Amino acid sequence: MHLRHIQPNPTRMKRLMDLLRSHGKYDERVLSAISTIPRELFLPKSMSTEAYDDACLPIGELQTISMPSVVAHMTSLLELKGTEKVLEIGTGCGYQTSVLSKLCKRVFTIERHKSLSVTAVQRLHDMGYTNFTPLVGDGTLGWPGQAPFDRIIVTAAGPWVPEALVSQLAVGGILVIPVGPQDAMQKLVKIVKESDSTLSESFCGSVSFVPLVGEQGIKESVRDYRRA
Ligand code: SAH
């Protein structure tokens, strides 16, 4: 069967949605989008059973798909209405991209690992998504040729908020990003660009993300040294 005709497993999806609803803090539009997306299509077949657990799972290249509750939380913070141009840093397996695609006008999504990007793009096309534009590269530099963005979401954690992303955010726009150390929990930060010179910042909980590796993130050389 073609991927676009596959429906989420009803029993497992109901259990996941009951759990997410019990948290009582996510945007209902985000929950409806999540409820329609078969998460197992983003994971190897051997993980189909765990696909609806509220867990992050390996997707290759030492990276992980985010927990559904974290996807629900971060996407809710973006306050999407459907008209926005969104920049996503960290395509990964494309799951977060699929949620965004259902809730905004177009997603521009950057991934530094070519192998992950190629697989995610093929999968999203097979599932019928058309309103996204992928790029392989360093997302800490943003995507100057497509800026400004109404929303920016970063799904990897850096030591600070990359300046390029703040400058590519439209006035009135929202940026959601985990910030903090690699080896401990990070703070989820929401930044609203009130005007060209005014940002308002709020902390929206603790999260645990893979490192944001790039020029305005964790330097590749530092990361290699730490892993050695
Ligand atoms: N949203 C993804 C989560 C993937 S994990 C999903 O739903 O699957 C975070 C991803 O960010 C990884 O794939 C990692 O390779 C990528 N990443 C890390 N630093 C990056 C950077 N500077 N630019 C682009 N992608 C980056």
Residues whose N, C-alpha, C, O or C-beta is under 5 A from the ligand:
A	BS01	SAH	Q63 T64 I65 S66 I89 G90 T91 G92 C93 G94 Y95 Q96 I110 E111 R112 H113 G137 D138 G139 T140 T155 A156 V210 P211 L212 V213 G214
